[in-house]
């Protein structure tokens, strides 16, 4: 390898490192106002990392995750992933008990730093359940109702 090729490669590496640092600053600016990054914001930030800063997807996602971890900011996509795993563990015959639904609600609230209203959290969890084909379990064995689930 010639000295010129080595010099070009070093300049590319330096430019890539500058872009990574600029992207990290960009992510920090977007996380100033809140403690949660929604799916739409996450998508927008990652698109900027790809287009404006010339990073590949894994680099952009890694920087986003590291900044979110440093600043203790929740990513809604990760929270919903963990809630989905929890619900998969408690579902029986396609039904989720109210007690476990409420546990998922509290877990979601805690993981998003109490920034999302409870009514919105309940709606999101219900949508996740319906997406998986699950429903709420009756309150009692024979004559119970699922009114608690329908009211959400």
HELIX and SHEET records of a PDB file:
HELIX    1   1 UNK A    3  UNK A   30  1                                  28    
HELIX    2   2 UNK A   39  UNK A   51  1                                  13    
HELIX    3   3 UNK A   57  UNK A   70  1                                  14    
HELIX    4   4 UNK A   76  UNK A   90  1                                  15    
HELIX    5   5 UNK A   98  UNK A  111  1                                  14    
HELIX    6   6 UNK A  118  UNK A  131  1                                  14    
HELIX    7   7 UNK A  147  UNK A  150  1                                   4    
SHEET    1   A 2 UNK A  36  UNK A  37  0                                        
SHEET    2   A 2 UNK A  74  UNK A  75  1                                        
SHEET    1   B 2 UNK A  95  UNK A  96  0                                        
SHEET    2   B 2 UNK A 135  UNK A 136  1                                        
END                                                                             
